[in-house]
Amino acid sequence: MPELPEVEIWRRRIWPTLSTATVIDVHGSSGPPLAPDLSISDLRGALIGRQCMRVDRRGKRLALQFTEAERTLVIQLGMTGRFHVESSHGPEVRFERLRLELSHGAALVYADARRIGRLSWVPHGEAFQGLGADALATESDEWSKRFTESRSPIKVALLDQERVAGVGNIYACEGLHAAGIHPKRAARTLTPAEWTHLARAIQASMQQTLSRDGAGSLLYLSAKETNVNPFVVYGRAGEPCPTCGVTICRDILGGRGTFFCPACQPEAGTVA
């Protein structure tokens, strides 16, 4: 599943293709519309003849801004959304949803197997509406101020994109393990020092992914494309913790699978 680091990698990859050409045509799949209020004909009329000026990101959301366009194209990849750079007028990519044909002979294709990703065409300035500060751009000592009133378990609170944007299931599990904090502990009980430690741990895990997956094929664990799991606790229930050797556990919090080490992350002090 793409979280902040994976979306940032996509941003870096698609920018060179988009920045050097104008849009000459727009195509969509024959399936359901991109969004209830967005059609291929709308995008075709808005984007043909225009060049992408910038690709911005906050959290797990991308914003593509085009010259002289009155709106911004916003893309949230969901669980399986991904991009492909193909030859212009080439065959349709599997699960293709949107194709931008470009003047230099390439095409940028957005594909989404589960169709959970969301595309929207919003006024400038509204691309990141509803999101908190970006997880990588927020100073570690600022995190405690954003969660101080939360009564939720810390694992659930970290997924609230209105507080800090970009932390998903994977990096919440990884950061909590590195910081030695049990996922059921109430967010409001963490001290400022613990928040700083946790924020740095999450950011370090994200930076590791950016460094590791910045080249080559970008794989999603949820897509079952690979047996390689680069994470310390996420997806490793039943395996020994690499830190202490105790068996990693899996629980459900907020409807999401949560992985943790009961020895490294003691439950004492948690609030149900």
Helices and strands as residue ranges (DSSP letters): H 4-19, E 23-28, H 40-47, E 52-58, E 61-66, E 71-76, E 81-87, E 96-102, E 106-112, E 118-123, E 133-134, G 140-142, H 143-147, H 154-158, E 164-165, H 169-179, G 187-189, H 192-212, G 221-223, E 249-253, E 256-260
